[in-house]
Amino acid sequence: MSVPLADRVIQLAYDPGITPSGGGLPGLSVLKNVVNSINLFAIVAVVGALAVSLGVWAWGHHTGGHQAEANGKKGAVVAAGAALGLGAANGIIAFFTGLGSQVH
C-alpha cells in the first residue's frame, strides 16, 4: 500500500522532541573541564605563535628579508584570528545553537 505524498511530508516535518539537557550522562563536568583545558592550552600556544611571528616580522624588516617580513605578518594575522576564534568560541556556539533552535 502506497503512502500519500502529504503524509510523507508530514513525517519528514515531525518534531522528535529532542533538546539538549545537562545531567543526562555521567562525566559531563569532566568533559567540560577537558574542553576548557584544551581551550586554555590553545590560547597559550597562540600567544607563543604571536610572539614568534612578531619577532620574525621585526627580524625580516630590520635585515631586509622581505620574505621573512611577509611570513611574520601572515603569522601575526593568523595568530590574531585564532585568538579571536578561541575567545569567541562560546559565543559563536551559543549564537548558532539559538539560531538553530528557531528553525521550524
DSSP file with accessible surface (Angstrom, degrees, kcal/mol):
  #  RESIDUE AA STRUCTURE BP1 BP2  ACC     N-H-->O    O-->H-N    N-H-->O    O-->H-N    TCO  KAPPA ALPHA  PHI   PSI    X-CA   Y-CA   Z-CA
    1    1 A M              0   0  233      0, 0.0     2,-0.3     0, 0.0     0, 0.0   0.000 360.0 360.0 360.0 132.4    0.0    0.0    0.0
    2    2 A S        -     0   0  104      1,-0.0     0, 0.0     0, 0.0     0, 0.0  -0.602 360.0-132.6 -86.7 140.6    1.4    3.4   -1.0
    3    3 A V        -     0   0   64     -2,-0.3     5,-0.1     1,-0.1    -1,-0.0  -0.792  30.4-113.7 -91.6 128.8    1.7    6.3    1.4
    4    4 A P     >  -     0   0   74      0, 0.0     4,-1.8     0, 0.0     3,-0.3  -0.218  22.1-116.3 -60.7 152.9    0.4    9.6    0.0
    5    5 A L  H  > S+     0   0  119      1,-0.2     4,-2.3     2,-0.2     5,-0.2   0.887 113.7  56.7 -58.7 -40.9    2.9   12.4   -0.6
    6    6 A A  H  > S+     0   0   65      1,-0.2     4,-2.2     2,-0.2    -1,-0.2   0.900 106.6  50.1 -61.9 -38.1    1.3   14.7    2.0
    7    7 A D  H  > S+     0   0   77     -3,-0.3     4,-2.2     2,-0.2    -1,-0.2   0.886 108.9  51.8 -68.6 -36.1    1.7   12.0    4.7
    8    8 A R  H  X S+     0   0  124     -4,-1.8     4,-1.9     2,-0.2    -2,-0.2   0.911 109.6  49.4 -66.1 -39.2    5.4   11.6    3.8
    9    9 A V  H  X S+     0   0   81     -4,-2.3     4,-1.8     2,-0.2    -2,-0.2   0.917 110.2  50.9 -66.0 -40.9    6.0   15.3    4.0
   10   10 A I  H  < S+     0   0  114     -4,-2.2     4,-0.4     1,-0.2    -1,-0.2   0.912 108.7  52.1 -63.0 -39.8    4.3   15.4    7.5
   11   11 A Q  H >< S+     0   0  130     -4,-2.2     3,-0.8     1,-0.2    -1,-0.2   0.884 108.7  50.6 -64.7 -35.9    6.5   12.5    8.6
   12   12 A L  H 3< S+     0   0  154     -4,-1.9    -1,-0.2     1,-0.2    -2,-0.2   0.839 111.1  48.9 -69.3 -31.9    9.6   14.4    7.5
   13   13 A A  T 3< S+     0   0   81     -4,-1.8    -1,-0.2    -5,-0.1    -2,-0.2   0.397  82.4 128.1 -89.6   5.1    8.5   17.5    9.4
   14   14 A Y    <   -     0   0  173     -3,-0.8    -3,-0.1    -4,-0.4     3,-0.0  -0.370  58.8-132.7 -66.2 133.1    7.8   15.6   12.6
   15   15 A D        -     0   0  122      1,-0.1    -1,-0.1    -2,-0.1    -2,-0.1  -0.786  10.7-160.3 -87.2 116.3    9.5   17.1   15.7
   16   16 A P        -     0   0   87      0, 0.0    -1,-0.1     0, 0.0    -2,-0.0   0.643  34.3-124.7 -74.4 -10.1   11.2   14.2   17.6
   17   17 A G        +     0   0   52      1,-0.2     2,-0.5    -3,-0.0    -2,-0.1   0.782  54.4 153.6  77.0  27.5   11.2   16.4   20.7
   18   18 A I        +     0   0  142      2,-0.0    -1,-0.2     0, 0.0     0, 0.0  -0.789  11.7 166.1 -94.3 125.5   15.0   16.1   21.3
   19   19 A T        -     0   0  107     -2,-0.5     2,-0.1     2,-0.0     0, 0.0  -0.983  42.1 -98.1-134.4 149.4   16.5   19.0   23.2
   20   20 A P        +     0   0  125      0, 0.0     2,-0.4     0, 0.0    -2,-0.0  -0.413  45.8 177.5 -65.5 138.4   19.9   19.4   24.9
   21   21 A S    >   -     0   0   96     -2,-0.1     3,-0.7     0, 0.0     2,-0.1  -0.983  23.6-130.5-147.6 132.0   19.8   18.8   28.6
   22   22 A G  T 3  S+     0   0   62     -2,-0.4     0, 0.0     1,-0.2     0, 0.0  -0.465  86.5  33.5 -78.7 151.8   22.5   18.7   31.2
   23   23 A G  T 3  S+     0   0   70      2,-0.2    -1,-0.2    -2,-0.1     4,-0.0   0.508  79.2 113.4  87.6   3.2   22.9   15.9   33.7
   24   24 A G  S <  S+     0   0   61     -3,-0.7    -2,-0.1     1,-0.1    -1,-0.0   0.835  78.6  33.9 -76.9 -31.3   21.7   13.1   31.3
   25   25 A L  S >  S-     0   0  142      0, 0.0     3,-0.8     0, 0.0    -2,-0.2  -0.938  87.1-112.0-124.0 146.9   25.0   11.4   31.1
   26   26 A P  T 3  S+     0   0  127      0, 0.0    -2,-0.0     0, 0.0     0, 0.0  -0.411  96.3  39.0 -72.1 150.9   27.7   10.9   33.7
   27   27 A G  T 3>  +     0   0   43     -2,-0.1     4,-2.4     3,-0.0     5,-0.2   0.524  68.6 126.9  92.9   5.0   31.0   12.7   33.1
   28   28 A L  H <> S+     0   0   66     -3,-0.8     4,-2.5     1,-0.2     5,-0.2   0.919  76.4  49.7 -63.6 -39.8   29.7   16.0   31.7
   29   29 A S  H  > S+     0   0   81      1,-0.2     4,-2.2     2,-0.2    -1,-0.2   0.890 110.5  50.7 -66.7 -36.0   31.6   18.0   34.2
   30   30 A V  H  > S+     0   0   91      2,-0.2     4,-2.4     1,-0.2    -1,-0.2   0.926 110.1  49.7 -65.7 -42.6   34.8   16.1   33.3
   31   31 A L  H  X S+     0   0  104     -4,-2.4     4,-2.6     1,-0.2     5,-0.2   0.912 109.7  51.3 -63.0 -41.2   34.2   16.7   29.6
   32   32 A K  H  X S+     0   0  125     -4,-2.5     4,-2.6     1,-0.2    -1,-0.2   0.914 110.2  49.4 -62.1 -41.9   33.7   20.4   30.3
   33   33 A N  H  X S+     0   0  101     -4,-2.2     4,-2.2     2,-0.2    -2,-0.2   0.896 110.8  50.0 -63.9 -39.2   37.0   20.6   32.2
   34   34 A V  H  X S+     0   0   72     -4,-2.4     4,-2.4     2,-0.2    -2,-0.2   0.939 112.8  46.0 -64.4 -46.0   38.8   18.8   29.4
   35   35 A V  H  X S+     0   0   81     -4,-2.6     4,-2.5     1,-0.2    -2,-0.2   0.914 112.2  51.2 -65.9 -40.9   37.5   21.2   26.8
   36   36 A N  H  X S+     0   0   93     -4,-2.6     4,-2.4    -5,-0.2    -1,-0.2   0.906 111.0  49.0 -61.0 -40.4   38.3   24.2   29.0
   37   37 A S  H  X S+     0   0   78     -4,-2.2     4,-2.6     2,-0.2    -2,-0.2   0.896 110.4  49.9 -67.3 -39.6   41.8   22.9   29.4
   38   38 A I  H  X S+     0   0  108     -4,-2.4     4,-2.5     2,-0.2    -2,-0.2   0.918 110.9  50.3 -63.3 -42.0   42.2   22.4   25.7
   39   39 A N  H  X S+     0   0   40     -4,-2.5     4,-2.3     2,-0.2    -2,-0.2   0.928 111.8  47.3 -62.9 -43.6   41.0   25.9   25.1
   40   40 A L  H  X S+     0   0  113     -4,-2.4     4,-2.5     2,-0.2    -2,-0.2   0.926 111.5  50.6 -63.9 -43.6   43.4   27.4   27.6
   41   41 A F  H  X S+     0   0  155     -4,-2.6     4,-2.4     1,-0.2    -2,-0.2   0.915 110.7  49.7 -59.9 -42.4   46.3   25.4   26.1
   42   42 A A  H  X S+     0   0   30     -4,-2.5     4,-2.4     2,-0.2    -1,-0.2   0.895 109.4  51.2 -65.3 -39.3   45.4   26.6   22.6
   43   43 A I  H  X S+     0   0   67     -4,-2.3     4,-2.1     2,-0.2    -2,-0.2   0.927 110.5  48.7 -64.8 -41.8   45.3   30.2   23.8
   44   44 A V  H  X S+     0   0   92     -4,-2.5     4,-2.0     1,-0.2    -2,-0.2   0.920 111.4  50.4 -63.5 -41.0   48.7   29.9   25.4
   45   45 A A  H  X S+     0   0   53     -4,-2.4     4,-2.6     1,-0.2    -1,-0.2   0.889 108.5  52.4 -64.0 -37.7   50.0   28.3   22.2
   46   46 A V  H  X S+     0   0   21     -4,-2.4     4,-2.7     2,-0.2    -1,-0.2   0.882 105.8  54.1 -67.1 -36.9   48.6   31.2   20.2
   47   47 A V  H  X S+     0   0   95     -4,-2.1     4,-2.4     2,-0.2    -1,-0.2   0.937 111.0  46.4 -61.1 -43.9   50.3   33.7   22.4
   48   48 A G  H  X S+     0   0   36     -4,-2.0     4,-2.5     2,-0.2    -2,-0.2   0.918 112.0  50.1 -63.0 -43.1   53.6   31.9   21.7
   49   49 A A  H  X S+     0   0   46     -4,-2.6     4,-2.6     1,-0.2    -2,-0.2   0.897 110.5  50.5 -63.9 -38.1   52.9   31.9   18.0
   50   50 A L  H  X S+     0   0   61     -4,-2.7     4,-2.7     2,-0.2     5,-0.2   0.926 110.0  49.8 -65.6 -43.0   52.1   35.6   18.0
   51   51 A A  H  X S+     0   0   63     -4,-2.4     4,-2.1     2,-0.2    -2,-0.2   0.926 113.5  45.6 -62.0 -44.2   55.3   36.4   19.8
   52   52 A V  H  X S+     0   0   98     -4,-2.5     4,-2.7     2,-0.2     5,-0.2   0.929 113.1  50.2 -64.7 -43.7   57.4   34.3   17.3
   53   53 A S  H  X S+     0   0   18     -4,-2.6     4,-2.5     1,-0.2    23,-0.2   0.908 110.7  48.6 -63.1 -41.9   55.5   35.8   14.4
   54   54 A L  H  X S+     0   0   80     -4,-2.7     4,-2.5     2,-0.2    -1,-0.2   0.888 111.5  51.1 -66.4 -35.7   56.1   39.4   15.6
   55   55 A G  H  X S+     0   0   41     -4,-2.1     4,-2.8    -5,-0.2    -2,-0.2   0.919 111.2  46.9 -64.8 -42.9   59.8   38.5   16.2
   56   56 A V  H  X S+     0   0   51     -4,-2.7     4,-2.9     2,-0.2     5,-0.2   0.906 111.7  52.1 -65.0 -40.1   60.1   37.1   12.6
   57   57 A W  H  X S+     0   0   91     -4,-2.5     4,-2.2    -5,-0.2    -2,-0.2   0.950 113.4  43.1 -60.3 -49.3   58.3   40.2   11.3
   58   58 A A  H  X S+     0   0   47     -4,-2.5     4,-2.5     2,-0.2    -2,-0.2   0.922 114.9  49.7 -64.8 -42.5   60.7   42.6   13.1
   59   59 A W  H  X S+     0   0  160     -4,-2.8     4,-1.8     1,-0.2     6,-0.3   0.928 112.1  47.9 -62.6 -44.9   63.8   40.5   12.2
   60   60 A G  H  X>S+     0   0    0     -4,-2.9     5,-1.4    -5,-0.2     4,-0.8   0.888 112.2  50.0 -64.0 -37.3   62.8   40.4    8.5
   61   61 A H  H  <5S+     0   0  109     -4,-2.2     3,-0.4    -5,-0.2    -2,-0.2   0.928 113.7  43.7 -66.8 -44.8   62.1   44.2    8.5
   62   62 A H  H  <5S+     0   0  151     -4,-2.5    -1,-0.2     1,-0.2    -2,-0.2   0.722 118.3  43.1 -77.5 -21.6   65.4   45.1   10.0
   63   63 A T  H  <5S-     0   0   83     -4,-1.8    -1,-0.2    -5,-0.2    -2,-0.2   0.475 111.1-114.3-100.0  -3.3   67.5   42.7    7.9
   64   64 A G  T  <5 +     0   0   43     -4,-0.8     2,-1.3    -3,-0.4    -3,-0.2   0.654  65.0 147.7  80.5  14.1   65.8   43.5    4.6
   65   65 A G     >< -     0   0   25     -5,-1.4     4,-2.4    -6,-0.3    -1,-0.2  -0.698  22.9-178.4 -85.3  93.9   64.4   40.0    4.4
   66   66 A H  H  > S+     0   0  147     -2,-1.3     4,-2.4     1,-0.2    -1,-0.2   0.849  79.4  52.7 -65.0 -34.7   61.1   40.7    2.6
   67   67 A Q  H  > S+     0   0  134      2,-0.2     4,-2.5     1,-0.2    -1,-0.2   0.926 111.1  46.5 -67.4 -42.8   60.0   37.0    2.6
   68   68 A A  H  > S+     0   0   18      2,-0.2     4,-2.5     1,-0.2    -2,-0.2   0.904 112.2  51.4 -65.2 -39.8   60.6   36.7    6.4
   69   69 A E  H  X S+     0   0   30     -4,-2.4     4,-2.2    -9,-0.2    -2,-0.2   0.937 111.2  47.0 -62.7 -43.8   58.8   40.0    7.0
   70   70 A A  H  X S+     0   0   42     -4,-2.4     4,-2.5     1,-0.2    -2,-0.2   0.904 112.6  49.6 -65.5 -40.8   55.8   38.8    4.9
   71   71 A N  H  X S+     0   0   70     -4,-2.5     4,-2.6     2,-0.2    -1,-0.2   0.877 109.5  52.1 -66.4 -36.7   55.7   35.5    6.7
   72   72 A G  H  X S+     0   0    1     -4,-2.5     4,-2.3   -16,-0.2    -2,-0.2   0.913 110.0  48.7 -63.9 -41.3   55.8   37.3   10.1
   73   73 A K  H  X S+     0   0   92     -4,-2.2     4,-2.3     2,-0.2    -2,-0.2   0.929 112.3  48.2 -63.0 -45.8   52.9   39.4    9.1
   74   74 A K  H  X S+     0   0  121     -4,-2.5     4,-2.6     1,-0.2     5,-0.2   0.920 111.7  50.1 -61.7 -42.3   50.9   36.4    7.9
   75   75 A G  H  X S+     0   0   20     -4,-2.6     4,-2.6     1,-0.2    -1,-0.2   0.893 109.7  50.7 -63.5 -39.0   51.7   34.6   11.1
   76   76 A A  H  X S+     0   0   10     -4,-2.3     4,-2.4   -23,-0.2    -1,-0.2   0.915 111.9  47.2 -65.8 -40.3   50.6   37.6   13.3
   77   77 A V  H  X S+     0   0  107     -4,-2.3     4,-2.5     2,-0.2    -2,-0.2   0.924 113.5  48.0 -67.3 -42.2   47.3   37.8   11.4
   78   78 A V  H  X S+     0   0  104     -4,-2.6     4,-2.6     2,-0.2    -2,-0.2   0.926 112.4  49.0 -64.8 -42.4   46.7   34.1   11.7
   79   79 A A  H  X S+     0   0    7     -4,-2.6     4,-2.5     2,-0.2    -2,-0.2   0.911 111.6  49.4 -64.1 -40.6   47.5   34.1   15.4
   80   80 A A  H  X S+     0   0   56     -4,-2.4     4,-2.3     2,-0.2    -1,-0.2   0.914 111.9  48.7 -64.9 -40.5   45.2   37.1   16.0
   81   81 A G  H  X S+     0   0   42     -4,-2.5     4,-2.6     2,-0.2    -2,-0.2   0.899 110.8  50.2 -65.3 -38.9   42.4   35.3   14.1
   82   82 A A  H  X S+     0   0   39     -4,-2.6     4,-2.8     2,-0.2     5,-0.2   0.913 110.1  50.3 -65.9 -40.0   43.0   32.1   16.1
   83   83 A A  H  X S+     0   0   47     -4,-2.5     4,-2.5     2,-0.2     5,-0.2   0.911 110.5  50.4 -63.7 -40.3   42.8   34.1   19.4
   84   84 A L  H  X S+     0   0  129     -4,-2.3     4,-2.0     2,-0.2    -2,-0.2   0.937 112.8  46.1 -61.7 -46.3   39.6   35.8   18.2
   85   85 A G  H  < S+     0   0   34     -4,-2.6     4,-0.5     2,-0.2    -2,-0.2   0.907 113.9  47.6 -64.9 -41.5   38.1   32.4   17.4
   86   86 A L  H >< S+     0   0   42     -4,-2.8     3,-0.6     1,-0.2     4,-0.3   0.905 114.6  46.1 -67.3 -40.6   39.2   30.8   20.6
   87   87 A G  H 3< S+     0   0   63     -4,-2.5     3,-0.3    -5,-0.2     4,-0.3   0.833 118.2  42.3 -70.4 -31.1   37.9   33.7   22.7
   88   88 A A  T 3X S+     0   0   34     -4,-2.0     4,-2.9    -5,-0.2     5,-0.3   0.369  82.7 105.1 -96.5   5.6   34.6   33.8   20.9
   89   89 A A  H <> S+     0   0   33     -3,-0.6     4,-2.5    -4,-0.5     5,-0.2   0.907  81.5  46.6 -57.0 -46.8   34.0   30.1   20.7
   90   90 A N  H  > S+     0   0  128     -4,-0.3     4,-2.5    -3,-0.3    -1,-0.2   0.919 115.1  46.6 -62.4 -43.0   31.3   30.0   23.4
   91   91 A G  H  > S+     0   0   49     -4,-0.3     4,-2.6     2,-0.2    -2,-0.2   0.891 112.0  50.3 -65.9 -40.1   29.5   33.0   21.9
   92   92 A I  H  X S+     0   0   76     -4,-2.9     4,-2.5     2,-0.2     5,-0.2   0.939 113.6  45.2 -63.9 -45.6   29.7   31.6   18.4
   93   93 A I  H  X S+     0   0  108     -4,-2.5     4,-2.5    -5,-0.3     5,-0.2   0.925 113.8  49.5 -64.6 -42.7   28.3   28.2   19.5
   94   94 A A  H  X S+     0   0   65     -4,-2.5     4,-2.4    -5,-0.2    -1,-0.2   0.914 111.0  51.0 -63.3 -39.6   25.6   29.9   21.6
   95   95 A F  H  X S+     0   0  127     -4,-2.6     4,-2.4     1,-0.2    -2,-0.2   0.955 114.5  40.9 -62.5 -50.5   24.6   32.1   18.7
   96   96 A F  H  X S+     0   0  121     -4,-2.5     4,-2.7     2,-0.2    -1,-0.2   0.821 112.9  54.7 -73.1 -28.2   24.2   29.3   16.2
   97   97 A T  H  X S+     0   0   81     -4,-2.5     4,-1.9    -5,-0.2    -1,-0.2   0.931 111.6  45.1 -65.7 -44.1   22.5   27.0   18.8
   98   98 A G  H  X S+     0   0   29     -4,-2.4     4,-0.7    -5,-0.2    -2,-0.2   0.900 114.1  49.2 -64.0 -39.8   20.0   29.7   19.4
   99   99 A L  H >< S+     0   0   80     -4,-2.4     3,-0.9     1,-0.2     4,-0.4   0.923 111.3  49.5 -65.1 -41.6   19.6   30.3   15.6
  100  100 A G  H >< S+     0   0   43     -4,-2.7     3,-1.1     1,-0.2    -1,-0.2   0.834 104.2  58.6 -68.6 -30.7   19.2   26.5   15.0
  101  101 A S  H 3< S+     0   0   85     -4,-1.9    -1,-0.2     1,-0.2    -2,-0.2   0.687  99.4  60.2 -73.2 -14.5   16.5   26.2   17.7
  102  102 A Q  T << S+     0   0  136     -3,-0.9     2,-0.4    -4,-0.7    -1,-0.2   0.577  79.4 104.6 -85.9 -10.7   14.4   28.8   15.9
  103  103 A V    <         0   0  115     -3,-1.1    -3,-0.0    -4,-0.4    -4,-0.0  -0.577 360.0 360.0 -74.6 126.8   14.2   26.6   12.8
  104  104 A H              0   0  215     -2,-0.4    -2,-0.0   -89,-0.0    -3,-0.0  -0.954 360.0 360.0-127.1 360.0   10.7   25.0   12.5
